[in-house]
């Protein structure tokens, strides 16, 4: 069965974006090195340290589907119909964006109106023995509250935002015990890997 993984870049004080949704201070590590990692879905190339490039390559190779929320989908305009890592995307939403679907008839996007559990189940079926990436703070919270997350990866950046959108907020079934499994030290980012051991 596929592993469900929540992965985000986070400030030292726990935010994944500033109050307006901006990520400029957090995403510098994607372009502060000289090792190129092209996104399989096209449209962008990351330039990072070798350590961060290794982290990105492994994520791309191991992730076979993505579950995201409508807010992130709208902010990116559905990544133009192709997610950066080039995998099927399952969007949790109340309403299917019919105009977008008509404009992107061949995009590998599935809009799930029956909740995050159904979206994760569909993504797991597609992913097989690989991983399902979970994106968007609210979707991560919903997945954690439903006990669906197996692994958490935090790209920890040495900056204090002071306020904004938190990675872990309004969790219902706590404490959630994690086991640290790996640390990769990049340039101005530390990639921290955790496995969910016990919840509630």
C-alpha positions, 0 to 999 in steps of 0.5 A, a space after each residue: 500500500 502506498 505511503 502518505 507523505 506530508 512535505 512542506 517548507 517551513 520557517 523555524 517558527 512553524 509557518 509555511 507562508 506569510 499572512 498573504 500566502 507569500 513564500 519568498 523567504 522560504 523558497 530561496 533554497 530552491 535556487 541557491 545552489 548550482 546543481 540542477 534538478 528539472 521538474 519532470 512535469 516541465 516548466 521549472 528547474 531547481 538549482 540547489 545544493 547537492 544535498 537538497 538535489 538528492 532530497 528532491 530527486 528521491 521525492 520525485 522518484 518515490 511520489 506517484 500521486 498528489 492530493 491537494 486542496 482547492 485553494 492551492 489548486 486555484 493559487 497555481 491555476 492547476 499548474 497549467 494542467 501538469 503538476 511539477 512532478 508530473 503525476 496524477 493529482 486529486 483535488 479535494 473540493 466542494 465544486 468541480 471547476 468545469 471551465 478549467 476541466 473543459 480547458 484542460 481535457 487531458 490533464 491528469 486531475 481528478 476532482 473529489 467532492 466526497 472528502 479527503 478520505 476518498 481522495 487519499 484512497 483514490 491516490 493510493 490506488 494509483 500510487 501502488 507501492 510508492 508514495 502519495 504526496 499531500 499538499 496544502 496546509 488545510 489538506 495536511 490538517 485534515 489528513 492528520 486528523 483522519 489518521 491518514 499520514 504515514 510520514 512527514 517531511 519538513 524542509 526547515 528554513 532558518 527564518 522567523 516569519 512571526 505570523 502567517 499560515 502554520 503547517 500544523 494547526 488545529 490538530 484534533 487527535 493529539 499528541 501525534 508521536 513521530 520518529 525521526 528517520 533521516 536528516 539531510 543538511 542543505 544550503 540554508 535548509 535542513 530536510 527532516 524526515 519523520 514517521 508517524 508512530 502513534 496518534 491520539 
